[in-house]
Each structure stands twice: as C-alpha cells, then as structure tokens.
Amino acid sequence: MKRLSILLMLLFLTGCAASPIETSEPTLPTPMIEAPQPDPTETTVPATTTPPDPIQELLDSMTIEERVGQLFLARCNAESALTDIQAYYLGGFVLFGEDFEGQTPSSLRQTLSGYQAAASIPMLLAVDEEGGTVTRISRYPAFRSQRFPSPREAFADGGLTQALSNEEDICQLLQSLGINVNLGPVCDISEDPSAFMYQRSLGQDAETTGEFVAGTVRLMNAYQIGSVLKHFPGYGDNADTHTGLAVDSRSLQELESSDLLPFAAGIDAGCGAVLVSHNIVQALDGDSPASLSPAVHQYLRDTMGFDGVVMTDDLVMEAITDRYGTGEAAVLAVQAGNDLLCSTDYAEQYNAVLSAVLDGRIDFDALNASVTRILKWKQNLGLL
C-alpha cells in the first residue's frame, strides 16, 4: 500500500514536468505623445517678403556708363540723334525750333518714337514752350494756327483763369506729340520792362505768381507732362546769362519775401524738377554761378525741402563758358548737386563726367542718388 502511494506520487510529478506553466509579461500601453500646443500668448506672424523696388533693380542692372548718360538732357542733333542715344546712353533730349521745322504732327511723332525705340531706357523729351517770345512749336502753323500767348499776355487777357487755360492747351499739344517735359513754368518776378525776363514772367506779385505756378504744375501732373520750375532762385531784373555774367546783389531776406515764394508754391504742388540759373546770387554764394554752387543746391534741398530732380540751365551759356572749360563745367555741376545737365556739348561733357566718376572726383553714391531721382521722375511720367 505504501509502495502504491509512492508510485502515484511519482506519476503526478512526471505529468507536471511535461506541461510547463506558461507565463506572460504584462502588455504595456502605448504611450500617447501629444503635439505641442502653441502658447496662447504667442502670435503667429505669416512670413512676408518685401516686393522688389523696380527702380533699384533697374539701377543695379546699369553700367557706370549708362548711369552717367542718364545725367544728360542733351540738345538734340537730328543728324546724329540715333547714334548718340546709344553711344552716350542719353537721359533725354531738349528740342528746339529746328527740330519742328518742316515737320507735321504725324512726322514728328514718328521721329520721337524712333528716338524712344533706340534708347535702352525711355527718354525725357523736353521743349521750351512758354508762349510769347519762347515758342519752339507753336511758331509753326503745321502745329498751331497761332502762337501761344505768353503767361503775361494771357493773364492780361483774362486773369489767372485764362493764364491756366493757356497752360492746359500747351499740355494737350505736347501730350499729343509725344513730348513729356516742358521747361516751365517760369517762376521769375520782373518789374523792369527792359529786363531780360520781363516778357517771360507773369507780371504779377509773388503771391499771384505762386498761384499761377502751382496751378500750372498741377495741370502738368494731370497730363503727365514733366514740370520744371525756373530759374532758381529767381532771375529778377538781372542781365541775360546767355551772353555774360549776371550778379544778383539782393539780400536773402528780399529773395525769401518775394522771388522764392513762387518756387515754394511749385514745390508744394508737386513739381518734378527745378532748373537753376547761372546768376551769381551773392546772398547764397558770392563766387560761383548758382548752377555750380553747392551752397545754392543745399539751400534748395534743405531749406526749400525739394527732393526731386535738380537741373542746370544750358551749360553752353557764356556765363559758364567764359569762366570754365566745357568739361570742367559739367564736373562742377555734378559736384554742386545737379542731377541733370542741360548740355549742347554733351559728347565732351559726358566723357569728362565719366572720367571724374572713375577717378573718384564725383562720388559714386551721389551719382546713384542722382540717377535714382531721374528714374523716379521718368516713372512718375509713365515712361517706366
């Protein structure tokens, strides 16, 4: 009996060994990783890019030669015009009476379109169409049956309303021909009938002249015709600088209470450019013609607050050529602060200015600033 009990126990233990006990590790839950939540105090700012400045892009693409060429508003030479546009990268042409002689409106438009097509950068095409004694276009019956009257004549006929109506007629004619700049309005105040500027001035006091100038600028802007206030800082009754030197001995107080007021009105109205005379204005600079005087340009920029294009009167005038060489005058004009040079001898003057840029006499940053102002003016005129 005892043996049987032992045998049964052995059989039981053997069965247990044949069937091992299964064990399993517990299954761990998959951890939950939460996406980071933004701080409620933080504001997400979308990424933005500054749109490119087309004027800066154009400037960056230009060679030094092209930049220098933009400084020149050259007297048009019809025989070499197309060649000169490409040789000197000219910023623009000034058209004189001979450029309209024998032309019709249709043929002139074709000629001017040819100039624009030849230019890598659209050109300023300028004219002196003041009316009265200065009429480059309306003297020819092909363009108008009668010459435009001067501002003085128009004002005498019908006051400020008639004077401005006359200016609008001029704008319409220029626009129809493809001319985009008129070298006006005349801001000068002259009281002496024998003075050079008398017939070209409005013939009224500073306040009324300022109203005329501001109204003319607004009209020109509406027609996208570039306006050029002249002859800064006021010609007064001084002598003609086409034929020699003129010295203005008036005090700054006199100028600021009279002659400078029409310029201030034109600047406030949004003029595109200011043309500086060749007079020696002793109140600002007793030595240099205004066009070549850094002090005069600083006054125009800083005191008058003008940030547009500043240009010279024609550098071929005897007030300049009697004292300076042709090339030297152009370099001095840029150094003084002019952006645009009215030039008859542009071939010589272009090379003189280019050399001065390359040898450091003309600051490269100043050159770029001038070209930028010229390009912005062209942009405002719808040329770019």
ABEGO torsion letter per residue (X at the ends): XAAAAAAAAAAAAAAAAABBBBBBBBBBBBBBBBBBBBBAABBBBBBBBBBBBAAAAAAAABBAAAAAAAABBBBBBAAAAAAAAAAAGBABBBBBAAAABGBBAAAAAAAAAAAAAABABBBBBBBBBAEEABBAAAABAAABABBBBBAAAAAAAAEAAAAAAAAAAAAAAAAAAGBABBBOBBABBBABAABAAAAABAGBBAAAAAAAAAAAAAAAAAAGBBBBBOBOAEAEABBBAAAEBBBBABBAAAAAABAAAAAAAAAAAGBABBBBBABBBAAABAABBAAABAAAAAAAAAAAGBABBBBBBBAABAAAAAABBAAAAAAAAAAAGBABBBBABAAAAAAAAAAAAAAGABBAAAAAAAAAAAAAAAAAAGAX
